[in-house]
Amino acid sequence: MNQKHTRASTIVPALGLCVAALAVAFAGSASAAPDTTRVIVAFKPGTAGNVKSAVAAARGAVKQEIFNMNAMAVEVPTVALQGLQHNPNVEYVEEDVIRKPFSLTTPSTGVPYTSGQLVPYGIKLVQADQLSDANTSNRKICIIDSGVDFSHEDLKDNGANVTGEYDSGTGWWYTDETHHGTHVFGTIAGVNNGLGVVGVNPNKQLKLHIVKVFGKDGAWTYSSTLASAANKCGAAGANIITMSLGGGAKSMTEQRAFDSLQSKGVLSIAAAGNDGNATTSYPAGYGSVMSVAAVDENKVVASFSQYNSDVEIAGPGVSVLSTSRWAPASTRR
């Protein structure tokens, strides 16, 4: 894979302002509820406690401690941002930007693999039918999405090699209220059982780890949540991270997470985006993440697929048949 150059980011300098100054700034405004902002605060090693105290003094709240990073997402009054930026323990402060799941497309038919079972056209298109299953159990893929529904008959026999994370905000990884993650899981590992579809690796030997970042509303999550999820994938021993999600603004914290994972041999893959233009979506736009565009059954670029210099590869993305709870068993997608 051709590597892209990682783009440099600007770091807000730490200029040194004591915690007490933050408290004084709000001494006369106790009666009014201030406007608040959610940001990521990256801090120097060993100073997490001091930063939490600064946030509390500013009448803010810690929303998430980012796994395996010296960073946390906090919500603070907007007027407190300058104080945080100048705190001697803080390396930088940046907006905690939004990440959204990329919408699924309509199902295709396919050529029967066995009676009553369909093979998505992408299996042959990417030559997955020529791939030996001999070493499948040596690999682990981490899916960052909305969880997976193991009650689906095309997936329920695939649980032995699947692990995941519990999150207080999104719930258990083996639940999926929006079906987005279940669709992704089926594309990767739908079982060869005579029902529904088959995945790229249908033999139940592939190891998978699930990190659920989209809850029951399924609308969006934060870059802090994605960075934490990616680091959890790495800690679980994933060789590959797959993400059908993104957003238009970059995040220094996210980029650091994926850069670190790449340095450890983890391949992170993300969709280029579904807006049909040349804008860059992140995390696909980072140099440490492979950006994937979409093509149809005839290898024609999808009209909705984003196109730019960050795209490194294209794969089946139009009318992909997979697993979901939206239709009767014979037509689930």
Number of C-alpha atoms within 10 A of each C-alpha: 6 7 10 16 9 14 11 8 10 7 11 13 14 18 14 14 16 14 20 11 15 23 18 12 14 16 11 9 10 9 7 7 8 15 9 16 16 21 23 27 28 23 22 14 12 10 13 19 10 16 24 16 14 24 25 17 20 27 18 20 18 18 14 15 18 22 18 14 16 18 25 25 24 23 20 23 18 15 16 23 22 12 23 27 22 19 23 20 24 26 21 22 25 18 20 26 18 19 24 19 23 18 10 17 12 11 16 17 15 16 10 15 17 14 9 12 18 23 23 26 20 24 19 13 15 14 10 14 13 9 12 9 15 8 10 15 14 10 14 21 23 28 28 26 30 31 32 30 24 16 12 18 16 26 25 13 15 20 14 12 14 17 15 20 19 13 13 7 11 21 18 19 24 22 20 25 18 22 23 23 31 29 24 26 24 26 24 20 24 30 24 21 19 15 19 27 31 30 26 21 22 21 17 22 21 21 22 29 23 28 28 28 27 27 22 14 10 18 13 16 20 21 29 29 24 26 24 24 25 27 21 22 28 23 12 18 16 24 21 20 25 20 21 23 24 28 23 16 16 22 23 22 27 21 24 16 22 24 18 14 24 18 10 11 12 21 18 24 18 23 30 34 29 20 15 13 13 14 16 24 26 24 32 28 28 25 19 26 29 25 28 24 26 23 20 19 19 9 14 12 19 19 15 16 21 24 25 15 11 22 20 18 13 20 17 23 23 24 19 24 28 28 32 25 18 11 10 9 15 12 18 19 27
